[in-house]
Amino acid sequence: MNYPKKVTIGDITVRDGFQHEESFIPTDAKVWLAEQLILAGFRHIEVTNLGNPAGMPQFKDADEVLKRIRGSKLLTSLIDKVSLTAITIREKAIVRAIQARKEGWGPDRILLMVSTSESHHRKNSGLSLKDYWKMAEKYIPLAKEVGLKVNGTVSTIWGCPIEGPTKLETAIEFTKRWFDIGVNDVEHADHDGSASPDRVYRYYSMLLDGGVRVEKQIVHFHTTRGWGLANVLAALQAGMVNFESTMGGIGGQPANFVSGVPVVGTGSYYYKDPNLVGLISTEDMVVMMDEMGINTQLDVDKVLEIGSVVERIVGRRLRSESIKNGRIPNH
């Protein structure tokens, strides 16, 4: 088997993981988790969504989370080495990030998102793809003027929960378009677990054959149907080196019910059982890669310790097998 010997893993629990939770996660818990992830070696973490909290009240504390992470005494010697990402799907969120950046407490990086499926994109952003690309072309230069890095995400690469099958070639086209506009990196996302390992390998091979720089591409998988780590292995074999995941494999579509109150979210859930969806488990992926001799640049034992606490934060058993069974003894 051929695969990279060193990878970069970003953890996105504080944003993508918690956005699917139907109970509000306390601000103190979000800040604690961000601190511990950074202390464990993560240098890329997503911490909040700067969109309208009326639709996603899980992030009504966005400003406080960012300010407290920036000002954390535990992170004094590390924070300048860390990239904090906030999601900014629409214009007002981008403007909010720009102002926060000017004031010295904002994110280092923002994320915009397109779907190869028109229906999914409209539901996620409220705009047509044509209008969204126009918006991105206007606002990305404004964000970069204040020193913000920009991620352009491509979603529904391997299938859409609304429309069904999608074309891999469309995602390749969208990737090139993001870079033409000026993004710093592109996330390639399977947002509902539609990807299978054979098509994962095919897609990333197509992507790299197109001449893109591998270090600017980020792998994002869900494991709705249990194929997550198989897809990670397929991506590794294709040569990918940047991955992202969540503790316990939590996350997914924004909750439409938070702490006893129905909210807009993104509407009805796509899934038959919303408790059985989510991303790749950070703990399991880290342990698997470590066992394969891949340098994750992380403190593996601390990652497992954090995972155990995240289960207590959300109040239930999560999908990581590694925090239950531990690492494989190597001596």
N, C-alpha and C positions, 0 to 999 in steps of 0.2 A: 504494500500500500504506500502511495506517495501522498504526503501531506506536510504542511508547514510545521516547523519545529518551535515556532514562537507565534503567539496570537495576542490580540488585544480584545478584552471583553469589557463592554460597557453594561452597567446595570441600570435598568429603567423602572425599578420597583416603585419608587416614590411617586412617579407619575403614572406610567402605563399599568403597573401592578395595582395600585390603589384606586385607579379610576373605575374599576369594575366592582369595587366593594360597595355594598348597599348600606353600610354604616360609615359615618364620618370617622376618618382616622385622625386622632388628635395631632395637632401641630407639633407638640413635643415629640411624638413618636416619629413623625416624618423627619424632623431635624435629627433626632437620635440615629435613625437609620442612615441618613445621608452621611453623618459623621463617621459611623462605623464602617460603611462601605469604603469611604476614602481611606480610613486607617487600615483597612484590609488590602489596600493596593489599587482599588479602582480609580481611574483617572478620567473616566467619562461616565457621568450619571445624569439622568433626566430627573428633574426635581419638581416640576409643576406645569400647569397649563394656564396661560395668560388670557384665555378666552373668557367670555361672559360667564360668571359663576352661576347665573340663573339656570343655565342648562347643565352645568356640572358643579354643584355645590361642594364636591370633594376638594375643589381648588379655590374656595373662597378665601383661603389663607395664603394665597400665592406670594404676595408681597412679603409677608412675615417670614415665610419659609426661606425665601431667597436672602432676606436681610440677616436672618439668624445663622444661616450656613456661612455667609460671607464673614460674619463677625465672630464665629466660633473660636474660642481660645484653644480648643483641641486641634484645630486645623491651621493655626497660625503659620506653621512652616510648610504647609502642604497646599493651601488653597490656590496659590498662584500656579501650581502645577496641574490643577484640575479644571476640566471643562464642564461647566454646569449648563444644561440644556433646558429650555422652556419651550413648550409647544405654542405656536402662534399661527393657527390655521387661517385667520382672516386679518383684515387691515387693522382694526382697532387693537388687536393683540400685538401686532408688529409694532405699532406706534407706542403701545404701552412698554414693550421691551426696549425700544429705542430710548424712551425717556428714562427708564430705570437704569439703563446702561450709562446714560449721561450723568445720573445722580450717584453712580458709583456702586450700586448694589444689585444691578440687574444681571441677567444671564450672560454667559460667554458665547452662547450659541442658541439659535432659534431653529425651529423645524416647521417647514411648510410641507403640504402633502397633496399629491394627486393620485387618483385611482385610474387604472386602465379601463375600468368599467364606468361609463357615464352615470349610471343609476347610483352606484355606490359613491361616486364622487359628489354628486348633488346632495345625497343624504348626509355626507360627512362635512361638506363645506357650505352648502346652500347656493353654490354657483355652478354654472356649466363649466366644462373643462376649458372652453374657449375664453370665458371671462376670467377664470382662475389664472390661466397662463398670463393674461394681460395684467392682472393684479400683481402677480409675482414679478413680472418684468419692471413694474414701477417701484415696488417696495424693497426688493432685495438690494438694489444699490443704496437706498437710504439706510438700510440696516448696516451695510458694510462700511458706510461713511463714519459710523460711530464705533467701529471696531468689532461689531458682532460677526461671528461666523454663522454661516447659513447651511442648514441641511435641507436637501430636497428629497422627500420620500416618494417612492413609487409603490403603490399598493395594488392589491388584487392581481398580482402577477400570474399566479397559477390557478385562479378561479375567483368568481364573485359569489357571495352568498345571496345576491339578488338576481343577477343575470345568468349565472352559471359559468361555462367555460370562457376563458379569455385567451388572447394571443400573446405568447412570450415576446414576439417581435415588437409589439406595442410598448412593452416595458423597456426594451432596449432603446427604442426611439425616444421615450420619455426621459430616460437616463441622459442621453446625449443632449436633450433640450435643457435639462436642469443645468448641466455644466456650461452650455452656451450662455445661459442667463447669468451664471456667475456663482453658483453654489460651491461650497468648499468640499462637500461630500454628499453621497447619495445612499439612502437606506433602501434596501430591497426587501419588501415586506409581504409575507404570507399572513394576512390578517385574520384568517378564519380556519386555518389548518387544511387548506385545499392542496397544498404541495405534496407531491410524492417524491421519494429519493431520486428516481430516474430522471424526472423532469427538473428537479433541483440541479442535478449535475449538468444536465443539458443547458439550462438557462445560464448558470454561472460560467460554463465553458463558452457559450455564445458571447457573453458579456466581455470576458477577458480576451477572447479572440478578436473583439472589436477594438482592442488597443487601449482600453481604459486603465488607469493606474489602480492596482488592486488595493493599495492602502487607503484609497478614497471611497471604497465600497463597503457597506455595512450589511451584514446578514441578520434578518429578523424573522424568526419562525414562531408560529403557534403550534401547539401540540394537541389540538382538539381531538384528533383521532389516534393519538399515541405514536405518531411517526416522528416526533420532534428531533430526537437525538439521531435517528437514522438520517434525517435531512441535514443535520449538522455534519455528520460524517461525509455525506455526499458533497456538501459545500467545501469541506476541508480537502477532499480529494480533487475538487476542481481548482483548488489553489487559494481559496478565500482565507483572509487573515483577521478580519474584524467581525466580531459577533456582539449581539446584545441579548439580554434575557432578564428575567425577574426572579426574585427569591421565591422559592416554592412554586414557581410556574404560574403565579397569579396574573390577572390582568385581562384585558380585552376591551370589548365595546363599553363605552361609558354607561354607568348604572343609570337606570331610569327611575330609581327609587332609593333615596338616601336618608337614613336615620328616620324612617317612618313617614317620609314625605315623597309623594310622586313628583318626579321632575322630568324635564324634556329629554335630557340625554341625547341620544341619536334615535330615539323612538323604540319600537318593540325590539326585543333581542332577536338576533339571527339564529340563536341556538336552541335546541330542544331542552337542554339542561344547562343553564348559565353557570352552574357550579363545576361543570366538567370542561370548561374552556380555559384558555390561558396560554402564556408563552412558554418557551423553554425554561426549565428550572435552572437558575444560575448554579445552584449547588451541584446538581447532577452533571451539568456540562463541564464545570470546573474539575470535578473529580474524575470524570471520564477522560478529559484531555490530559490531566496530570498523570493518569495511569498509562496513557499512550506516549508519555515522554514529551508532551508539548508544554512549553513554558508559557503559563498564563499570566505571569508577573503578579500573582496574587498569593496571599496567605491562605492556603486551602483550609486549614483547621479553623481559622477565624471566620471564613465564609460559612462553614458549617455551624459554628456557634451563632452567627447572625441569623441564619435560617431558622434555628430553633426558636429564637426570640420573635421573629416575624410571625410564626404560627401563633404565638401568644398575643401579638398585637391584633391580628385579625380574628382570633378566637376560634380557630378550627385547625384540623389537620390539613396540611397542604400536600402538593403532589411530588415533593422531593423524596426520592428513595434514599438518597445519600445521608440526609440528616437522621434517618431512621436506622440505617445499617452501617453508616460510617465509611471511612476509607478502607481500601484493601491494604492489609499490613505488608510492608515491603522489607521487613527484616525480622 
